[in-house]
Amino acid sequence: MNTLSSTISDIQHDFSYYDSFKLRSFGWIQNPTDFNKLKQLLNIFIEDSYFYKELITKKIPCAITDQCEQNRLLDLLSSSCSMYKYTDLVGTGSSIRSQAKCNSIIQAALNGRNKINYLDNWTSDSFLRWAVSLGYLRYHYDTDTLSITDAGIRFAESSPQSSQEYNSIMTGIISYPPISRILFLLQEHEHLTKYEIAKELGLVGEASFSSLDQEEVLDLLAHAEPHMKNNIRRNRESTNDKYARILCTWLMNLHLVYKRNKYFTFHGNDYTEYISHAYILTPKGTELAYRQWNQPEQKNVCWEMFATRGVKKHKIRKRNAMSILLKALQKSPEPLTYDDLSKILARFSYILSEEELKYYLKELTCCGFLIKNQDGHLILQDNICNFTIPINA
């Protein structure tokens, strides 16, 4: 069996066939930055934890007003269940977020803002995505359920502010590919704003990865009234700008990144403005960035991170094609050419033009995967987890 045939066979082993499965949106996170709340979420899965007991005796009875729903979730938590349905964890939400009732476990478990004793559905989903992305929870396609991993248990059971807790968080953070991308960009360019990072992060060009033009933001600041400038600096952003800001906040919380104003001069160098969401690596962050490039840790990957928006069939097509590309580079014992990758994709009925193939490879790089090109021969320098590609049977 030649190299390509062997690689194709290995990829086929990672296809899992299901009668049906839900199309979820794991892989990209907007909103959560509080590691303590993430730890609380994981303790939902630890039966003998103090937080689990408090959830049953206090949090759910206080937060969920519908008695039938309250009793159902309490019965579920008391049944020694090791896996929970996605909807039981996240809830159903409402078209008007502020009016949505609490009807799920995570919503009741984590306090919201402004002294509200539960989270909204959207933020609960964001925390769940976070836990999956860092490898603390595992998603099961056949049952639409989630369970805790060994890494999740270690983090959940670690003592507050201990070395074990910090190491557990670092293990999760390092395993998340977009973090590697940000570390690389900051190592290469030293000082970047969220807008500059966003231009080279993730699935650039997709509807859900849009970024504002930094020059337009600076021009807006230059012409804004003084009392409006801080509001613009804090809140003027698009989807991918927010991804960049949130990921940099994680790194700040771990003392891997400094937040420093970045100044720009224009109008004939007689006027200066600054972007406040701008970042520089700390010495510890610089050391980690160097290690990520030279001795990469295993990265946690999920199929969902390779497309987030669009018509269902197009979303599935892109997720599958990008997953196959990544797996081909992972599993091949030899470097692969563009032609090799095209042949592998074609075997799975994905016909990509050379331009489209190169674009997908660039997107993989922007997602945080280290792909080295040696005279047209491509090598994946990462260790990645052996993730599933779900297929309708």
FIKOLDO-128688 format. One line per 4 residues: number of its first residue (from 1); their letters; for each residue z, y, x of C-alpha. Coordinates in steps of 0.001 Angstrom, whole numbers, m for minus. Layout:
BEGIN
NUM> a> Z/Y/X  ...
This chain:
BEGIN
1> mntl> 0/0/0  m1031/3373/1509  1190/6467/1643  m179/8111/m1519
5> ssti> 33/4920/m3589  3587/4305/m2393  4588/7891/m3201  3036/7685/m6685
9> sdiq> 4887/4418/m7336  8194/5991/m6252  7626/8979/m8555  6885/6669/m11497
13> hdfs> 10354/5126/m11104  11861/8527/m11960  10064/8771/m15307  12474/7917/m18124
17> yyds> 11020/7142/m21549  12806/8143/m24763  11878/7837/m28437  12718/11529/m28631
21> fklr> 14744/14099/m26723  15820/17714/m27164  14096/20419/m25150  17016/22230/m23521
25> sfgw> 17026/25174/m21093  19153/24154/m18131  18560/25545/m14665  18842/29332/m14983
29> iqnp> 22000/31253/m15833  22572/34730/m17211  26034/36167/m17792  28911/34016/m16451
33> tdfn> 30539/34865/m13116  34149/33750/m13665  34888/30550/m11746  38269/30228/m13489
37> klkq> 36567/29982/m16878  34087/27478/m15450  37040/25380/m14308  38596/25605/m17773
41> llni> 35351/24359/m19300  35436/21296/m17036  39027/20573/m18061  37742/19952/m21592
45> fied> 36616/16613/m20124  39981/15838/m18430  42228/14280/m21097  45543/14581/m19290
49> syfy> 45037/18184/m18156  47272/20985/m19397  44221/22932/m20591  42926/19969/m22631
53> keli> 46272/19717/m24420  46363/23467/m25025  42851/23276/m26468  44007/20731/m29061
57> tkki> 47377/22248/m29934  46552/25938/m29798  43034/27114/m29041  41001/25217/m31634
61> pcai> 43525/25747/m34464  43578/29488/m33701  39870/30078/m33099  38143/27874/m35704
65> tdqc> 38864/29058/m39242  36785/26451/m41083  39313/23677/m41710  36747/20878/m41972
69> eqnr> 35104/21909/m38716  38494/22300/m37041  39579/18802/m38099  36260/17278/m37009
73> lldl> 36461/18717/m33484  40156/17863/m33126  39384/14271/m34118  36558/14202/m31604
77> lsss> 38767/15487/m28785  41524/13031/m29691  39183/10033/m29627  39185/9665/m25807
81> csmy> 35498/10573/m25767  33956/10838/m22291  30751/12486/m23516  30288/15347/m25976
85> kytd> 27252/16370/m27987  25529/19531/m26807  25958/21209/m30213  29660/20255/m30417
89> lvgt> 30189/21978/m27075  28038/25073/m27643  27973/25616/m31415  25260/27016/m33645
93> gssi> 25670/30790/m33370  24191/33390/m35709  21315/35850/m35724  23934/38614/m35519
97> rsqa> 26076/37583/m32541  29082/39754/m33439  29323/38110/m36864  29068/34494/m35678
101> kcns> 32029/32250/m36439  33585/30019/m33814  32407/26446/m34434  32387/24624/m31093
105> iiqa> 34638/23340/m28336  33561/25701/m25542  33626/28706/m27862  37245/27924/m28757
109> alng> 38216/26999/m25204  37179/30218/m23461  38355/33681/m24468  35752/36317/m25205
113> rnki> 35746/40016/m24393  37889/42714/m25968  40763/40323/m26709  38609/38081/m28922
117> nyld> 40019/34554/m28676  36660/32778/m28532  33215/33091/m26948  29935/33586/m28760
121> nwts> 27408/30747/m28867  25029/32327/m26318  27711/32833/m23661  29082/29329/m24271
125> dsfl> 25612/27965/m23598  25425/30044/m20404  28694/28531/m19112  27436/25041/m19962
129> rwav> 24177/25701/m18080  26231/26898/m15133  28260/23683/m15018  25093/21562/m15192
133> slgy> 23292/23640/m12554  26132/23271/m10034  26284/19512/m10592  29657/19492/m12379
137> lryh> 28282/18119/m15657  25518/15573/m16257  23134/15778/m19200  22038/12574/m20992
141> ydtd> 18618/12862/m22631  18932/9796/m24846  22035/11058/m26666  21881/14850/m26115
145> tlsi> 25368/14634/m24616  27138/15794/m21466  29719/14131/m19251  31655/15270/m16199
149> tdag> 30609/14205/m12692  32837/13296/m9741  32176/16779/m8289  33231/18292/m11610
153> irfa> 36454/16273/m11660  37315/17379/m8112  36862/21033/m9057  38673/20676/m12404
157> essp> 41695/18991/m10808  41926/21220/m7710  44963/23476/m7322  44331/27195/m7954
161> qssq> 43417/29177/m4820  43578/26053/m2663  41121/24999/39  40119/22094/m2199
165> eyns> 39199/24500/m4998  37201/26748/m2661  35394/23790/m1091  34581/22371/m4537
169> imtg> 33062/25682/m5597  31145/26010/m2329  29732/22489/m2717  28441/23394/m6176
173> iisy> 27068/26773/m5129  25249/25415/m2078  23666/22693/m4220  22009/25279/m6489
177> ppis> 18492/26020/m5117  18202/29706/m6199  21293/30475/m4107  19416/29225/m1038
181> rilf> 16546/31526/m1950  18812/34574/m2108  20514/33683/1172  17108/33324/2822
185> llqe> 15842/36653/1437  18968/38514/2558  18831/36881/5976  15188/37912/6360
189> hehl> 15422/41462/4961  19125/42296/5573  19646/44723/2653  18006/44191/m752
193> tkye> 18427/45567/m4254  18470/43314/m7296  14907/44490/m8054  13661/43532/m4582
197> iake> 15306/40102/m4825  13941/39543/m8335  10351/40044/m7148  10680/36902/m5027
201> lglv> 13073/34751/m7074  12322/31942/m9490  9280/31554/m11713  7936/35017/m11012
205> geas> 5336/35922/m13614  6787/33884/m16479  7831/35917/m19509  11496/35113/m18890
209> fssl> 11325/36167/m15217  10239/39779/m15585  11489/42509/m13256  11446/46288/m13454
213> dqee> 9437/48308/m10971  11968/49737/m8512  9884/52875/m7891  9947/53620/m11603
217> vldl> 13730/53168/m11697  14123/55537/m8730  11839/58066/m10408  13891/57754/m13589
221> laha> 17085/58397/m11588  15504/61406/m9897  14744/63042/m13237  17874/61947/m15155
225> ephm> 20785/64208/m16046  23732/63629/m13656  25912/62097/m16381  23184/59497/m17145
229> knni> 22605/58248/m13603  25475/55738/m13430  24465/54230/m16761  20918/53741/m15438
233> rrnr> 22222/52163/m12217  24499/49780/m14123  22298/48759/m17020  18634/49310/m16216
237> estn> 17294/45815/m15590  15007/43098/m16897  15542/39348/m17080  14965/38426/m13450
241> dkya> 16869/41467/m12185  19853/40130/m14104  19433/36654/m12587  19483/38250/m9135
245> rilc> 22562/40340/m9941  24511/37415/m11425  23778/35092/m8482  24747/37806/m6009
249> twlm> 27996/38296/m7940  28816/34603/m7405  28200/35109/m3691  30346/38262/m3676
253> nlhl> 33191/36355/m5346  32998/33803/m2524  32926/36536/164  29415/35605/1237
257> vykr> 27793/38906/241  28780/42587/286  27626/44974/m2411  26380/48180/m747
261> nkyf> 24401/51138/m2128  20829/51233/m837  19428/54748/m346  15827/55883/m694
265> tfhg> 14276/59203/271  11191/60552/m1464  9515/63734/m2695  8640/64679/885
269> ndyt> 11913/63287/2287  13854/66150/719  15508/64077/m2007  17715/60950/m1836
273> eyis> 18606/58460/m4554  20322/55097/m4429  20427/51736/m6191  24001/50507/m6560
277> hayi> 23207/46812/m7121  22156/46082/m3547  23449/43372/m1251  24048/42439/2409
281> ltpk> 25255/39120/3849  28791/38955/5217  29281/37148/8568  30275/34030/6594
285> gtel> 27169/34421/4421  24965/34805/7500  26405/31601/8939  25774/29772/5653
289> ayrq> 22195/31098/5438  21483/29833/8953  22959/26430/8092  20956/26214/4856
293> wnqp> 17744/26708/6805  18570/24337/9663  20840/21734/8034  20250/21956/4272
297> eqkn> 22781/20365/1946  21651/18192/m978  20372/20351/m3811  21021/19718/m7479
301> vcwe> 17769/19813/m9431  16958/19467/m13102  13575/19157/m14784  14337/22081/m17107
305> mfat> 14438/24707/m14353  10648/24575/m13848  9702/26312/m17122  11834/28208/m19620
309> rgvk> 9497/29836/m22160  6247/29142/m23964  4640/26666/m26333  6382/23289/m26146
313> khki> 3413/21311/m24773  2700/23937/m22111  6356/24089/m21123  6526/20291/m20762
317> rkrn> 3244/20250/m18802  4523/22780/m16283  7939/21133/m15930  6263/17783/m15284
321> amsi> 3673/19115/m12835  6211/21041/m10752  8629/18097/m10809  5881/15744/m9612
325> llka> 4974/18152/m6804  8573/18378/m5643  9094/14626/m5865  5859/13956/m3973
329> lqks> 7063/16139/m1107  10504/14501/m1281  9356/10899/m1346  6354/10901/966
333> pepl> 7179/9527/4439  4440/11756/5888  3448/15428/5440  1032/15985/2537
337> tydd> m2048/18176/2337  m3120/20194/m705  m5739/17517/m1344  m3060/14793/m1232
341> lski> m958/16677/m3776  m3977/17198/m6045  m4691/13455/m5975  m1065/12617/m6802
345> larf> m1052/15060/m9724  m4390/13720/m10967  m2928/10202/m11051  m495/11544/m13664
349> syil> m3327/13332/m15532  m2480/16808/m14233  m5634/18499/m12949  m4783/21723/m11117
353> seee> m7150/24088/m9385  m6325/24824/m5739  m5218/28312/m6787  m2890/26921/m9462
357> lkyy> m1520/24303/m7060  m700/26943/m4441  895/29119/m7110  3164/26259/m8234
361> lkel> 4149/25596/m4625  4966/29278/m4189  7120/29089/m7327  8986/26101/m5869
365> tccg> 9653/28182/m2760  10858/31102/m4902  13170/28698/m6764  14855/27933/m3445
369> flik> 13140/24859/m1993  12301/24933/1712  8651/23882/2031  7188/24168/5512
373> nqdg> 3436/24464/6046  2262/23117/9394  m1484/23702/9665  m2055/22748/6020
377> hlil> 408/19849/6078  3379/20411/3769  6903/19166/4465  9973/19492/2230
381> qdni> 12915/20352/4471  15498/19891/1715  17539/16967/525  17335/16937/m3273
385> cnft> 19015/14835/m5943  16818/12207/m7561  16436/13857/m10961  14845/12443/m14112
389> ipin> 11512/13404/m15646  11934/12697/m19389  8899/11377/m21287  8408/10752/m25003
393> a> 7810/7004/m25416
